[in-house]
Amino acid sequence: MKIGTISGKVTYLRKAPCLAGEQFWLVDTRQESLVAADLVGATVGDRVLLVTGQEAARLSMDAPMDAAVVAILEE
């Protein structure tokens, strides 16, 4: 798991049908920037908890994603 801050919305022209309904954010951690699917309704500026790798794909019915926002942190 990683902690990061949402810095912007990812826009796209088309995406795979298995990703329909998913919102994507650019999330900055201390080490890197990631594109993550939003599973909790976060917005720009929120501090969030991320899962990556297989755990992220499992949360979205094995859709091809490497990171997912799973919680909005209060402090």
C-alpha positions as CSV (number, residue, x, y, z in Angstrom):
1,M,0.0,0.0,0.0
2,K,1.1,3.6,-0.7
3,I,-0.1,7.0,0.4
4,G,-0.4,9.8,-2.1
5,T,-2.1,13.0,-3.0
6,I,-4.4,13.4,-6.1
7,S,-2.8,16.1,-8.3
8,G,-5.0,15.9,-11.4
9,K,-7.6,14.1,-13.5
10,V,-6.5,11.8,-16.3
11,T,-8.4,12.4,-19.5
12,Y,-8.6,10.0,-22.5
13,L,-10.3,9.6,-25.8
14,R,-11.1,5.9,-25.5
15,K,-10.7,3.1,-23.0
16,A,-11.2,-0.6,-22.9
17,P,-14.7,-1.8,-22.3
18,C,-13.7,-3.5,-19.0
19,L,-12.7,-0.1,-17.6
20,A,-16.1,1.5,-18.3
21,G,-17.3,3.6,-15.4
22,E,-13.8,4.0,-13.9
23,Q,-12.4,7.5,-13.1
24,F,-8.7,7.9,-13.3
25,W,-6.5,10.3,-11.3
26,L,-2.8,11.2,-11.3
27,V,-1.6,10.5,-7.8
28,D,1.7,11.7,-6.5
29,T,3.5,9.7,-3.8
30,R,6.9,10.7,-2.4
31,Q,8.7,8.4,-4.8
32,E,6.6,8.5,-8.0
33,S,3.5,9.6,-9.8
34,L,0.9,7.0,-10.7
35,V,-2.3,6.8,-12.7
36,A,-4.9,5.2,-10.4
37,A,-8.5,4.1,-10.8
38,D,-10.7,5.7,-8.2
39,L,-12.9,3.2,-6.4
40,V,-14.1,5.6,-3.6
41,G,-15.0,9.0,-5.1
42,A,-11.9,11.0,-4.3
43,T,-11.1,14.4,-5.9
44,V,-8.1,16.7,-6.6
45,G,-6.2,17.5,-3.4
46,D,-7.3,14.5,-1.4
47,R,-4.7,12.3,0.4
48,V,-5.5,8.8,-0.5
49,L,-4.5,5.2,0.1
50,L,-3.4,3.2,-2.9
51,V,-3.0,-0.5,-3.7
52,T,-0.9,-1.6,-6.6
53,G,-0.3,-4.6,-8.7
54,Q,-2.4,-7.8,-8.4
55,E,-4.4,-6.3,-5.5
56,A,-5.6,-3.4,-7.7
57,A,-6.6,-5.7,-10.5
58,R,-8.5,-7.9,-8.1
59,L,-10.6,-5.0,-6.8
60,S,-11.8,-4.3,-10.3
61,M,-12.7,-7.8,-11.5
62,D,-9.2,-8.4,-12.9
63,A,-9.3,-5.3,-15.2
64,P,-5.8,-4.4,-16.4
65,M,-4.8,-1.7,-13.9
66,D,-1.7,-1.3,-11.8
67,A,-3.0,1.1,-9.1
68,A,-6.3,1.8,-7.4
69,V,-7.5,4.4,-4.8
70,V,-9.1,2.5,-2.0
71,A,-9.5,5.1,0.8
72,I,-9.6,8.8,1.4
73,L,-7.4,9.8,4.4
74,E,-8.5,12.4,6.9
75,E,-5.1,13.1,8.4
